[in-house]
Amino acid sequence: MRFKILSPGEIHRYLDTGEPFDKAGAYAIQGKAAFMVKEIAGSYTNVVGLPLCEVVEALHELGAIELFA
């Protein structure tokens, strides 16, 4: 993941929202910090917290779920 270069004002305004104080890594890509994220590599759902595509594939391989035909 790559963040844009933040101005001091952007940092202070983001801190004023209170959002970074209850987040691992002090941001939530799906929250107010979305404006800061310039680029991600890999799975968006993994960044959010769960690599959904990979989990579904693994569950399918184990026979736990069926995929859409």
N, C-alpha and C positions, 0 to 999 in steps of 0.2 A: 504494500500500500504506500502511496505517496501523497503527502499533503502539499497544498499550495503554501507559498510563503505568506505568513500572516502578518498583518500590520499590528503594532501594539494596540491600536483601537479595536481591531477585530478580536484579539485575544481577550481584552478586558470586557468587551460586550458579551463574548461567549461565556466567560467566567461569571458575569452578572446574571446569566440565565439560571445558574445553579446546576445545569445539566451535567457538567463534568465531575461533580462530587460524588455521584453514586454509580459511576461507570468504571469497569475495568479498562484501563488505558485512557480514561478521562474523556472518552467520546463515544457516541453511538452513530454509526454511519447512517442509520435510518432516522436519526433525530435532527436536532438543530445543527449538529456538526457536519451535516451532509455537504454544506457549501465549502468545507475545507478539503475534502477528498478530491484530489486531482486525478488519481488513477488507482485502480486495484488490479492485481494479477491473481487469477484463479477464481475461486468460487465466491460470489457475493454472499450466499447463504452461510458459508464458513466464516466470513468476516462478521456477519450478524450473529453467529453463534452455533450454527449447525450446517455442515456440508450436505444439504438436503439431497442433491442428486446422488452423491456417493452412498448415503444411508439407504435411499430407496433401491439402488442397484444391489447393495449388499443384502437387504431384506428379500429381494426377489431371488437372488442366487441361493439363499438359504431356504427358499420355499415358503417364506412367511407371508408374502403378498404376491398378488398377480398384477402384472402391468397391463395397461390398456392395450388391446389388440389392434 
